[in-house]
Amino acid sequence: MKAIIHKGEAGMSGVSYGEITAKELGSGEVRITLKSAGLNHRDLFVLHRHKSTEPALIIGSDGAGIVAEIGEGVSGLQVGDEVIINPGLGWKDNSDAPPNGFEIVGFPYNGTFSESIVIPAENAAAKPSFLSWEEAGVLSLAGLTAYRALFTRGKVQSGMKVFIPGIGGGVATFLLQFALAAGAEVYVSSRSVEKNAKAMELGATGAFDSNEDWKEALGDTKMDLVIESVGAATFNQSMEVLRPGGTLVIFGSSTGDEVKFNLRNFFYGQHNLLGSTMGSAEEYKEMLSLVEKHQIKPVMDQTYALEQYEEAFARLEKAEQVGKIAFRIS
């Protein structure tokens, strides 16, 4: 089958589009003919985590398609079912942290940038009927990450003031949509005029240039909750815009992992600092219910064929996208 494969050198130099042998179907598994897949920043990290000494890897964590084959012992699914893939492997129930052995489709196991994929049957969920194939194919990883950060960790409530630095990417746009669905008042920042404008179009209360003084831009408005993924470049500014007793949830660190901050201001402010990662199968079901209830559609950027992977990856790496980048497969 055709797939985007990583082998050999780290980074994009080790990526190619070509033929690879499809995995045999095992007990409790299903084979899905993929119609679409979604590109995530995780796919860029995998290109450096996957070692040259390891077998060729099909990358990609998000996808949607049609059940083509069912393994022994599988119930509740039929050939022809339209499904969306939960990329989390081995994290069933909501818990404080993922259990030992938790993995994500696309590394260390083969992923979704291919014509088909074999996954545990429990990782196939019914595709929301109101979503196109491309919309369904980009939902899972970013949507689940946003859901856990916002609801499970951040405990968002109607009327809360929520701030999302660095609006524009997949998780950030889902955070905006989910927070609005929860009845929160949402503020965002970006260096991009286009991304800020899109956020206002989606319903944000305020948007400003990330290069501005944040306290000045927000005035007397203090945040109940900040969802942070930028990292070192914005961490202290995120802390400064919290109200006393407010919460900062971190799920990424794109500008650096290490920060220095004032502990006295932190404990005098009674702030809460929480980490978050993707999420459990229980939260995945809750996320899909939220999406269905509010008919939330992913913000779509551009769609590419698999063989156009270089163009798609370059757009993601340069952070040019507004929303999600998709691959159309069949």
C-alpha positions, -999 to +999 in steps of 0.1 A: +000+000+000+010+036-004+021+056+026+043+084+040+072+066+055+101+077+078+133+057+076+170+064+081+180+100+087+163+122+113+139+149+101+124+155+067+154+140+049+143+106+061+107+109+048+094+094+016+062+085-001+061+049-014+050+013-010+051-005+023+036-039+034+003-036+052+001-051+087-017-084+091-050-083+110-050-098+146-076-107+171-095-078+185-084-055+156-100-039+126-086-028+093-097+007+081-095+020+046-085+056+052-103+084+035-084+113+053-058+120+079-047+150+099-013+166+103-001+175+139+030+190+154+036+156+169+044+143+134+073+167+133+086+155+166+083+119+156+107+125+127+135+131+153+123+105+179+122+076+154+157+062+152+176+052+121+181+017+136+144+011+139+122-004+111+105+019+086+076+038+102+043+051+088+038+084+105+005+101+113-018+100+143-052+113+131-075+097+105-110+086+095-122+060+071-143+029+064-141-005+082-127-029+056-120-060+077-128-073+112-106-095+133-116-124+155-135-115+187-146-080+175-182-070+181-201-037+176-185-030+143-193-041+108-176-039+074-187-006+058-190+014+090-177+050+088-153+056+117-129+080+132-098+069+150-090+076+186-052+077+185-046+070+222-036+034+229-039+019+264-056+048+283-092+038+288-105+055+319-100+092+329-072+094+354-048+119+369-021+108+344-019+083+316-011+047+327+022+029+320+023+016+284+002+045+270+012+051+234-002+071+204-008+059+169+020+069+146+049+062+169+061+037+179+034+019+159+025+026+123+001+055+117-025+070+095-006+086+065-014+055+044-041+039+024-052+017+054-044+010+090-049-018+115-060-006+150-076-022+181-114-022+175-119-001+207-101+027+190-126+030+162-156+054+170-185+063+148-177+092+125-199+122+133-223+123+104-222+161+100-185+162+094-168+158+060-141+132+057-114+158+059-130+174+090-134+140+107-098+131+098-083+160+117-104+160+148-092+134+173-057+143+186-061+180+187-097+178+199-089+154+227-059+174+238-080+206+239-109+188+258-087+174+286-068+207+290-100+228+291-125+205+309-107+179+329-077+199+340-090+235+336-125+228+348-139+255+326-174+268+335-199+292+319-190+328+325-153+322+331-127+343+313-103+321+293-071+332+275-054+312+247-020+325+238-008+317+203-041+311+186-041+296+151-030+259+154-053+229+157-055+225+195-058+263+200-087+267+176-105+237+193-099+253+227-116+285+214-145+266+200-149+243+230-146+272+255-173+292+237-195+261+237-191+259+275-202+296+278-168+311+286-156+345+275-125+339+254-095+361+247-066+352+223-033+365+211-011+359+180+015+378+160-007+371+129-034+396+120-051+369+100-052+344+129-066+370+154-092+380+128-103+344+124-106+340+162-128+371+164-149+357+136-153+324+156-166+344+186-136+355+207-143+385+229-108+400+223-076+394+203-043+412+203-008+410+190+014+387+211+042+412+208+022+438+228+023+442+265-003+417+276-014+435+308-018+467+288-037+449+260-061+433+285-064+463+308-083+455+340-095+422+327-080+392+346-082+356+335-098+327+354-080+302+331-051+304+307-043+274+284-007+276+275+014+257+248+039+283+237+063+277+265+093+298+276+085+328+254+051+334+270+049+316+303+056+346+326+031+368+307+005+341+310+011+340+348+008+378+350-027+379+334-042+354+359-066+366+385-057+356+422-065+320+424-066+315+387-054+284+368-027+280+342-028+247+322+002+237+300+001+211+273+031+222+251+063+241+250+071+251+214+095+279+224+115+260+251+110+237+280+127+256+308+113+287+324+122+310+353+094+326+373+088+344+406+077+319+432+066+346+457+042+361+431+030+326+424+021+316+459+009+350+470-014+349+439-027+315+450-023+303+414-028+267+402-003+253+377-013+221+359+001+199+331-020+181+306-015+156+277-038+141+252-065+122+271-083+090+278-108+070+258-135+082+284-126+118+276-126+110+239-162+099+241-171+131+260-153+152+234-172+136+206-205+142+225-196+179+229-188+181+192-221+164+183-242+185+207-228+218+194-222+207+158-186+219+161-166+217+129-128+219+129-113+251+114-098+238+082-067+252+067-056+233+035-060+198+022-032+179+004-027+145-013-003+122+005+023+127-022+023+164-014+036+157+021+066+181+017+044+211+011+021+201+040+049+196+064+066+229+054+033+248+060+030+233+095+066+238+104+064+275+095+032+279+115+014+293+085-018+274+091-050+286+105-067+255+120-060+220+107-041+206+077-056+175+062-045+148+038-071+135+014-064+098+008-093+082-011 
